[in-house]
Amino acid sequence: MTEEKKEKKPQKRMTATHAAASIGPMVKEFIAGTNRARKEGTHKLAYTFICCHHEEILRAMDVLPVWTENFAGVCGAKRDAERFMQRAESLGLSRSLCTYALCGIGYDQWREELGETPPDAPWGGQARPDFMIQTGQILCDPRAKWYQASQQFMPDIPIYNIDLPYPLFQRDRDHREILGYYHRYIVKELRGLIAFVEKMTGKKMDYDRLSERVDLSDRIWNLVHETYELRKAKPSPMGTGDAMNTMVPLNFMMATQESYNFFSDLKKELKEKIAKGEGEVEEEKYRLMWGGGLPAWYALNDFNYFNSKGATFPVETTYRLVMPLDEMDLPKTSDPVERLAWRWLGYWTFWYDKARKRPGSEPDVERLINWVEEYDIDGIVVHQAFSCRTWHVGLIWQLKQLAKIYKPIPILMMGSGGQKEKTNREVPSLILESDIIDITSYSEIDTRNKIDAFIETLESVRTNRAA
């Protein structure tokens, strides 16, 4: 066995909002809650993934989700993922695979080998599940195999696979022509999941209770959208660094009153900051978009480095997983399962109509264009995580497409002094490269040098624009 050790703890990232500062204890508590439930036998526990639109089903049946990706992220943020990844490597798995999965598989193998939590596991460790729910969502291949790998060490734990597809974008075809087929398919998949959970828990689904959970999630969706829209203000009251924390109650606490209360408090706090003219940075010079890629969880302090240069991130595509429900054009239904399926399809197809109207555009590019304009963005930063290919594929292509639209083109203007040359908007981009939790891929010196050079570019563009 390769030597198992922890990395040096990272410097704690400074948050700009009180709400973001409360997230650490919140995550620690729901991890601790699953361990208490395992010990006391109060709830069934389910390994599962985020962004799958089935959390309401689990919570309606008193099943506690065990968020395996979140725990891997916690290990990464605490720089304590290496020993678990080394475990997975010793089993014959390559470091080039998803490091979330490697961390989780290594952890499961070690816990099962010991018969107890591995020593000094972050925040008490990840509880053993009663069952596992996996889905690839057309975008993440490791999700379809991760739990199967872990099942080698937990042969008594059943797995249920749920298929959640969505129609891929076609420029010459309206997705609504086939949306009904996809909706019927997803409803069937969700009903199959309900039947499986009923078997695992020995309880029948209370559909009135499920409907209440879906109602609550809908309110949270709209509240999150309203809250994040406040970040358009100048100066912006909250950046992506904090959003990487506030994504927790959105992605891991959906359909709970705690999540609704959190975003109510955050909305109030941002409004107060705007009224006082307080921004994420004291003197806002550059407004950036986090244009894609999961963050390097061990290096969130890089956001503070951007802030020290006068740069703020009013918007991000990563974990921005809500769109206003009233703009999704969803059919009305009283069936909570059908509502879950429509919301899923509405989210994934949200940008399709706008993309068709712009020649050469694609939904992900259209989203970038819209937010560049709406949030008055000066530059875009993306993170290419080496081991997360399925989620990060296409990022460089998106930047190239965006550059075609915002390429500086000389335009002759007539003024009192004769002809003057003006250019349209220029939006430079920065590509950071490392990994989500594998710190061996990261160089702080190289990263900071890239940021410095990017800031110089932004300043040059800003100066030219002012001239």
N, C-alpha and C positions, 0 to 999 in steps of 0.2 A: 504494500500500500504506500502510495506517495505520501510524503510528510503533509499532515493536515495542520494548517495554522491560519490565524486571522491576519488580515492586512491592518496596517495602521489606520486608526479611525480618522474619518475625514473631518475637516473643519466644518462646523455647523453653519448651514446657510441662513443668512439673515432674511426674515420675511418682512413684507411691507404691510401686511394686514394682520390684525389680531386673529381673525378667523383661520387663516392659514397656519398660524402658530399653534392652533388647537388640534391640528390633524394628527400629530404624532401620538398623543395620548389616546385619541379616538381609535387609531389603527391598533395600538397596543391592547386596547380594551376588547375590540371584537376578536382579536386573536386569542386573548385570554379567555373570552367568553366561550369560544369553541372548545378550548381545553377543559374548562369547567363542565361544559355539557357532556364531554366525553367521560369525565371522571364520575359525574353524578348521574349520567344516563337520562338527562332531562329532555334532550332533543336528538333527533337523527342528524348526522352530519354528512354533507355531500361535497366532495371535491368538484369544483366547477371553474369555468372561465368567465371573464367579464364580457360585457357587450353581447349577450346572447338572448336578451329579452325573455328570459324564463325565470328571473328572480322572483317575480310576483307569485309564480306557481309554487316555488319552494317555500316562500314566507307564508303563503296562505295555508300551507300544510305543516307549519311549524318545523320546517327543516332549515338548519343553519348552513349557509354556504361557507365552504372552506376555500378561500380564493388562493389557488396555488400560484398563479402569476404574481399576485400581490406579495406573497411570502418570499418568493424569489427576489422581487424588487426590494423588499426590506433587507434581505441578506446582502444584496448589492449595495444599497445605501449605507449599510453598516460595515461595508468592506469585509464581509464574512461569508462570501459565496464560494471562494476558491476551494475550501476543503470539501464542500459538497460536490462541486464540479469535478474535482480530482477523483472522488468516489465513483462518479459516473464514468469517467475515463477508464478507471481500472476495470470496469465491466465491459469494456470494448467500444464505448461510445466516443465519437469524435468531438473534439473541442469546436469544430466548425458547425455543429448542430446548434439549435436554439439554446442559449445559455440559461434561459429561464427553465427549460425542460431539463437540462443537465443538472442544474441545482436541485430541482424538485425530485428527480429520479435518484440522485445521489443521497439526498436527505432521506427519502423513503427507504432506500436500501439499508442505510445506517440505522434508522429507527427500528426497522424490523429485525435487523441483526442483533441489536442490543435488547430489544423488547421494551425499550423505553426511549424517552427523548434524548437525542444526542447531547453531549455535554455543551453547556453554554450556548444553546441554540437561541438565536435572536428572539427576544420577547416571549420566551417560554416555549417556542417551537410550534410546529404545525401538527395539529391533531390528526389522529388516524380516522379515516372516513368510514361511514357505513356503506356508501356506494359512491360511484363516480359518474359524472355526466360530461360527455365530451362532444365538441362540435368544431368543425374546421372553418365554417362560414365562407367557404370559397377563398379564403385569404391566408389561412395559417395551417400549413400541412402538419407541423409538429403536434398540434392539438389532437389530431386524429390518431396519434401513436403514443403520445406521452403517457397517458394513463394505462395503455396496454403494456408499456415497458414497466411501469410501477407495479402492475398487477402480478408480474413475475414474483414479487416479494410479498404480495398480499393476495394469494389465489382465492381467498374466501370473499373478496370484495368484488361485487358485480359492477359492470360498466354498462351504461346506456348511452348509445350514440344518437344524437339528434342532428338532423340535416336542416340547415337554415339558409337556403339559397336566395338569391335575388337576381332579377334579369339584368344581364350585362348591357352596357350602353351600346346602342346602335344608332348611328346618325340618321339613317334613312327609314327608321321604324319607330313608331310611338310605343313606348313600353307598356302603355295602358292596354294595348291589344292582347297582351299575354299576362297582364297582372293578375287577372282572376285565376288563371291556372296556378301561378305561384302561390297565391293566397290560399287556395284550397289545399295545396300540398303542405304548406307550412302549418296550417290549422291541424291537418292530420298528424304531422310530426309532434306538435305540442300536445295533442290529445293522447298520443302514444306515450309521451313523457309523463303526463298526469297518471295514466294507468300504471306505469312503472313505479312512480313515487307512491301511489296508493298501495301497491304490492309491498314495497319496501317498508312503509310505515304502518300498514294495517289499518289505515284510515281512508275514508272516502273524501273526495274534494268537496268543500263547501263553496259552491259557485258564487253565492252572495258575498262571501268573504273575499274570494278572488277578485270579484268586480270592485270591491272597495280598495283593494291593493292596486288595481290597475288605475282607478280614479286618482289615487294618491300619486302614483307615478306620473300620470298626465299633468297633475298640478306641479310636480317637481320639475318636469321637463320645461314647462312654460316659465316657471320661476327662474330656473338656471339661465334660460335664454335671456330673460329680462335683466338678470343680474350681470351676465357677461357683456351685454350690450352697453352697460354703463362704462365699460372700459374704453369706449370710443372717445371719452372726454379728454381734453387737453388741459393739464397733463393727465396721463392715464393713471387712475388710482390703484391699479393692480396689474402685474405682469405675469408672463408664463411661468416664471419661477414659482410664484405662489399658486398658479393654476395647476402645476404638477402636484400640489398638495390638495387643493380643493376638488380635484378629480375623484378623490376617495369617496366622499358621500354621494357623488354622482354615479360612480361605477361599482361601488361595493356596498352601498346602503340604499339603493333604490327601493321604493315602496315602503319606506319607513318614515315615521314622523320625525325621527332624529335628522334625517336628510333634509326634509322640508324646513325644519327649524334652523338648521345650519345655513341654508341658502337665504332664508328670510333675514337672519342676522348679518350675513355677508352683504346682501343687497342694501340693508340699512347702513352698514359701515361704509360701503363705497359711496353712497349718496352723501354721507356726512363729509367724507374726504373731498368729494367734488365741490361741495358747498364751501369748503375751506380753501379750495385751490391746491390741495395736497396731492402730489403725484408719487409714483413709485420711486422716482429719483427727484432730487431737489431741483435740478435744472435739466429739463427734458430737451435733449438735442436731436435724438434720432428715435424714430418709431419703427420697430422691427416686428416682423411676423415669424413665429416659429412655424416654418412651412412644411414640416413633416419629419417623421422619425421619432421613435421612443427616445427618451433622454438617457444619458449615462447617469444612472442613479447614484453612483459613487462620486459624481462630480457636479452636483447641483449648484455648488458654490460658483461655478462658471457664470451663472446668471448674475450673481453679485458683481462679478468682474465686468460684465456688460454694463451693469448699472453704474459702476464707478466711472465709466466713460461717457455717461449721460444718455445711455441707450435703454429704452424700455420696450417690453413686448406686450402690446395691448391685446394681441390675438394669437391663437395657435390652432393648427388643424389637429394636432394630437390630443386625443381625449375630448375634443369638442364634439360630443356625441349627442347633442340635442339640437333640433331645429324647431321653430314654432309650429305647433301642431295644426293651428288654423291655416297655415300656408302649405300643408301637405296634401290638401284636397282628398282627404280620406273618406270613404263611404261610412255612413252611420250604421252602427249595430249595437245591440245591447249585450251581445255575447262577449264576455271578457277575453276568451281565447281568440276569437276573430279580431278583436281590437288589438291584441298583442301582435298578431300577424300583420295587420294593416300598418301599425306603427313601424314595424320592422321594415316593411317594403317602402313606406313613405320616407324613412330616413335615408335609405340607400339610393333611392331614385330622386332625391330632392333637387339635385342640380341638373338633371337630365334635360329639362325643357330649355333652360337658359343656355346650356352647352350647344344644343341644336341650332340656336339662333345665331351663334357666332361661328363663322367659317373656321374650320381647323381646330376648334376648341374641344376639350373633353371635360367631363364633370369635375374631376379634381383640379384641372387648370382653371375652370370657370370659378370654382370656389376661391382660388387664390386671387384671381382678378377682382372679384367682388369685394374681398376683404382688403385688398390693396387700396381700393377706392374708398370703401366705407370707413376704414380705420386710418386713412391717410398714411400709408406705410412707406418708409424710406428704403428698406432693405429686407431681405429674406434670409433666414438661417435654417438649414436643414441638418439633420444628424443621420449619417449613414452608419447604422449599427451592423457590424460584420456578420453577426450570427442570426440576425432577424431579417432574412432576405424577403420573405413573403410580404411583410408589412412595409418594407422600405423600397421594394422594387418600383422603379418608375419615377423616383424623386428627381433624379438628374434630368430625365426627359421632361418632367413638368417645368423645371427651371428653364430649360432651353425653349420650351414653348412660350413661357412667360416672357423671356427675353426678346422674342420676336415681336411681341406686342408693345413692350416698353423699351425697345431699342431706340437710342437717341438718334433722331433724324433731323438734320438741319432744316429749319423753316425760315424763309426770308420774311421779315416783318418791315413795314414801312413806318418810320418814325420821323420826328422833327429833324433828326440829325441824318436823315437818309436811310438807307437800308441797314437793318440790324438782323443778326442771326439768332434764332431762338430754337431750342430743342424741346421735344415732348418729354414726358416723364421718364426718368431712368431709375430702375430698381435693381441695384446690385444684389448679388447673392453670395452666401458663404456656406461651404460644405464642410462640416465637422465629421471626423471619422474616429470611431472607437467602438464600443459595444455597450449593451445595456447593463450588464453586471460583471463582465470579465474585465477587471481593472488592468490586466496585463496588456491590453490593447491600447491603453490610454497614456498620453504624455501631457502633463499639465503645461510644460514649457512650450511644446509645439502648439498646443491649443491656444494658449494665451498669445503667442506670436501671430497666429492666424487671426485672432480677434483684433489685435492691434492693427494689422494690415487692413482688415475690413473696415475698421473705424476710420482709418486714413482715407479709404476710398469713399466712404459715406461723407466725410468732411469735404473732400474734393468736389463731389457731386453737389453738396449743399452750397459750397462757395460759388460754383459755376451757375447754379440756379439763381442764387441771389444776385449775381452780376448781370 
